[in-house]
Amino acid sequence: MPATTIHFVRHGKVENPGHLLYERLPGFHLSDVGVRMAQATAHYIAVSPQLNTVSAVYSSPLERTRETAGEILESLNSVRGLRGEEPLELQTDERLIEARNEFRGKRIGFGEGALWKNGNWKLVRNLWKPSWGESYQSIAHRMQDFALEKVAEYPGKQIVVVSHESPIWSYRHMLETGHPEHNMLLRHTALASITSITYDCNTGKIMSITYADPAADVE
C-alpha cells in the first residue's frame, strides 16, 4: 500500500539571554549551539538513503524554524545536486506555528517583568489543559489538518516539516492516546529532534511513529 512519511523536526536552540517566553514574538533566532544542532540534524537526514529522498520542506513562519529548515535544505540540496535533481525551496505554513501563549514576553524566573509577578501564576491552573493560551485540541487539530492535506498531496513520498515542541508533541500525543492533553513537563521532543509519522495514503491512518535525536550530543 502507498505510504507517506512526514518528518516533524523541532527547531534548534534559540538565542535568548533575557530568558523570555518568546512564543510567537519576532526576532528570536537560533543561537550558535542551535545552528550546530540544526546542522547535525540536517547531516543526519542528508546522509540517510531512507531520508534524503524527501520531496518538500515546510516550516513554521517564525525565524527559528526557518533557520533550522534552511540548514536542512542546504544539506539536502547538496545531495540532490549530486543526483542531478532540482533543488528544493522552503515553504511556510501558518498551521505549523508555535502555540499562542498569553505569557509571551514575560521572563522566566523572578524580578521585574517575571512570569510569576502580578498574579500571572494564577493562569497556570492545570499543566494538562492550558488556561494560558491556545488549547491542546486547537494545536493538535491544526497540525492534523496540515498533515492529512500533505499526505494527499504527496502520496508515497516523504516531506520534512520544521515546527515547535508543543505542536509536534500535542499532535503525536493525540495520535497515540486519542487526546492531545498532556503534562507539558513530560514531552519527548528534544531540540532539533525528528518525529517521523508514516500514513497509509488511502485511509490516512497511522502506520508507525518513530523518533530520533541527532543533535543530542551537540554543545
C-alpha positions as CSV (number, residue, x, y, z in Angstrom):
1,M,0.0,0.0,0.0
2,P,1.3,3.5,-0.7
3,A,2.6,5.4,2.4
4,T,3.6,9.0,3.0
5,T,6.0,9.9,5.8
6,I,6.2,13.3,7.4
7,H,9.3,14.0,9.4
8,F,8.4,16.6,12.1
9,V,11.6,18.4,13.2
10,R,11.7,20.7,16.2
11,H,13.9,23.8,15.7
12,G,17.3,24.1,17.4
13,K,18.2,26.1,20.5
14,V,17.3,29.8,20.4
15,E,19.4,32.8,21.5
16,N,17.5,34.1,24.5
17,P,19.8,35.8,27.0
18,G,16.9,37.5,28.7
19,H,15.1,34.2,29.4
20,L,11.9,35.4,27.8
21,L,8.9,33.3,26.9
22,Y,9.2,34.3,23.2
23,E,6.3,32.2,21.9
24,R,5.3,33.9,18.5
25,L,7.4,37.1,19.1
26,P,9.6,38.1,16.1
27,G,13.3,38.5,16.3
28,F,14.3,35.2,18.1
29,H,17.0,33.4,16.1
30,L,19.0,30.2,16.6
31,S,22.0,30.5,18.9
32,D,25.4,29.3,17.8
33,V,24.5,26.0,19.5
34,G,21.1,26.0,17.8
35,V,22.8,26.3,14.4
36,R,25.1,23.4,15.2
37,M,22.0,21.4,16.3
38,A,20.2,22.2,13.0
39,Q,23.4,21.2,11.1
40,A,23.6,17.9,12.9
41,T,20.0,17.0,12.1
42,A,20.5,18.2,8.5
43,H,23.5,16.0,8.1
44,Y,21.6,13.0,9.7
45,I,18.9,13.5,7.1
46,A,21.2,14.1,4.1
47,V,23.4,11.0,4.6
48,S,20.5,8.6,5.1
49,P,19.2,6.9,2.0
50,Q,15.9,6.5,3.8
51,L,15.5,10.2,4.5
52,N,17.3,12.1,1.8
53,T,14.7,11.5,-0.9
54,V,12.2,13.9,0.6
55,S,10.0,15.8,-1.9
56,A,9.4,19.0,0.1
57,V,10.5,21.0,3.1
58,Y,8.0,23.1,5.1
59,S,8.3,25.2,8.2
60,S,6.5,27.5,10.6
61,P,7.0,31.1,9.6
62,L,9.0,32.0,12.7
63,E,12.7,32.8,12.4
64,R,14.0,29.8,14.4
65,T,12.1,27.3,12.4
66,R,13.0,28.8,9.0
67,E,16.7,28.9,10.0
68,T,16.6,25.2,11.0
69,A,14.8,24.3,7.8
70,G,17.5,26.3,5.9
71,E,20.2,24.1,7.2
72,I,18.3,21.0,6.3
73,L,17.6,22.4,2.8
74,E,21.3,23.2,2.3
75,S,22.3,19.6,3.1
76,L,19.5,18.0,1.1
77,N,20.1,20.2,-1.9
78,S,23.8,19.2,-1.9
79,V,22.8,15.6,-2.2
80,R,20.1,16.4,-4.8
81,G,22.7,18.2,-6.9
82,L,24.9,15.2,-7.0
83,R,21.9,13.2,-8.2
84,G,21.1,15.8,-10.9
85,E,17.9,16.8,-9.2
86,E,16.4,20.2,-8.9
87,P,16.9,22.0,-5.6
88,L,14.0,22.2,-3.1
89,E,12.7,25.5,-1.8
90,L,11.4,26.3,1.7
91,Q,7.6,26.6,2.0
92,T,6.0,28.0,5.1
93,D,2.6,27.3,6.6
94,E,0.8,29.2,9.5
95,R,-0.7,25.9,10.8
96,L,2.8,24.9,12.0
97,I,3.4,27.9,14.2
98,E,4.1,27.9,17.9
99,A,1.2,27.7,20.3
100,R,-0.4,31.0,21.3
101,N,0.6,31.9,24.9
102,E,-0.7,34.8,27.0
103,F,2.7,34.8,28.8
104,R,4.7,35.9,25.7
105,G,7.3,38.5,26.6
106,K,7.4,37.5,30.2
107,R,10.7,36.5,31.7
108,I,11.2,33.1,33.3
109,G,12.2,33.4,36.9
110,F,11.8,36.4,39.2
111,G,12.3,40.2,39.2
112,E,10.9,42.9,37.0
113,G,8.7,41.5,34.2
114,A,8.9,38.0,35.6
115,L,6.2,35.4,34.8
116,W,5.2,34.9,38.5
117,K,4.6,38.6,39.2
118,N,1.2,40.4,39.2
119,G,-0.8,37.2,39.6
120,N,0.2,35.7,36.3
121,W,0.8,32.4,38.0
122,K,-3.0,32.1,38.6
123,L,-3.4,31.3,34.9
124,V,-1.3,28.1,35.3
125,R,-4.1,26.0,36.9
126,N,-3.6,22.7,35.1
127,L,-0.5,21.5,33.2
128,W,-2.7,19.0,31.2
129,K,-5.1,21.6,30.0
130,P,-3.6,25.1,29.4
131,S,-5.5,28.0,30.6
132,W,-2.8,30.4,29.5
133,G,-3.4,30.3,25.7
134,E,-4.3,28.1,22.8
135,S,-5.8,24.7,23.8
136,Y,-4.1,21.5,23.0
137,Q,-7.1,20.5,21.0
138,S,-6.7,23.5,18.7
139,I,-2.9,22.9,18.4
140,A,-3.2,19.2,17.5
141,H,-6.1,19.7,15.1
142,R,-4.4,22.4,13.0
143,M,-1.3,20.1,12.8
144,Q,-3.5,17.2,11.7
145,D,-5.2,19.3,9.1
146,F,-1.8,20.2,7.6
147,A,-0.6,16.6,7.8
148,L,-3.6,15.0,6.1
149,E,-3.5,17.7,3.4
150,K,0.1,16.8,2.7
151,V,-0.5,13.1,2.7
152,A,-3.0,13.6,-0.1
153,E,-0.6,16.0,-1.9
154,Y,2.5,13.7,-1.7
155,P,1.2,10.1,-2.0
156,G,4.0,7.7,-1.4
157,K,6.5,10.5,-0.7
158,Q,8.4,11.9,2.3
159,I,8.5,15.5,3.5
160,V,10.3,17.4,6.2
161,V,8.3,19.8,8.4
162,V,10.0,22.1,10.9
163,S,7.8,23.2,13.8
164,H,7.9,23.6,17.6
165,E,7.8,21.5,20.7
166,S,4.1,22.0,21.6
167,P,2.6,21.5,18.2
168,I,4.6,18.4,17.5
169,W,4.1,16.7,20.8
170,S,0.3,17.7,21.1
171,Y,-0.3,16.1,17.7
172,R,1.7,13.0,18.5
173,H,0.0,12.6,21.8
174,M,-3.4,12.8,20.2
175,L,-2.4,10.1,17.7
176,E,-1.1,7.8,20.3
177,T,-3.6,8.3,23.1
178,G,-6.7,9.7,21.4
179,H,-6.4,13.1,23.1
180,P,-3.9,15.9,22.9
181,E,-4.0,17.0,26.5
182,H,-0.7,16.2,28.3
183,N,1.7,17.2,31.0
184,M,3.9,19.8,29.4
185,L,6.8,18.7,31.6
186,L,6.8,15.2,30.2
187,R,7.2,15.9,26.5
188,H,9.6,13.8,24.5
189,T,10.6,16.3,21.8
190,A,14.2,17.4,22.1
191,L,15.7,20.4,20.3
192,A,16.3,19.5,16.6
193,S,14.8,16.0,17.1
194,I,12.8,14.2,14.4
195,T,9.4,12.7,15.0
196,S,8.6,10.6,11.9
197,I,4.9,9.7,11.2
198,T,4.0,7.3,8.4
199,Y,0.5,7.4,7.0
200,D,-1.5,5.0,4.8
201,C,-2.2,7.2,1.8
202,N,-5.6,5.5,1.1
203,T,-7.0,5.9,4.6
204,G,-4.9,8.5,6.3
205,K,-4.4,6.0,9.2
206,I,-1.1,6.0,11.1
207,M,1.2,3.1,10.2
208,S,4.1,4.0,12.5
209,I,5.6,6.7,14.7
210,T,9.4,6.8,15.3
211,Y,11.7,9.3,17.0
212,A,15.4,10.3,16.5
213,D,17.6,12.8,18.3
214,P,20.5,13.5,16.0
215,A,21.6,16.6,18.0
216,A,21.7,15.1,21.4
217,D,25.4,15.5,21.8
218,V,25.8,18.9,20.3
219,E,27.2,21.5,22.7
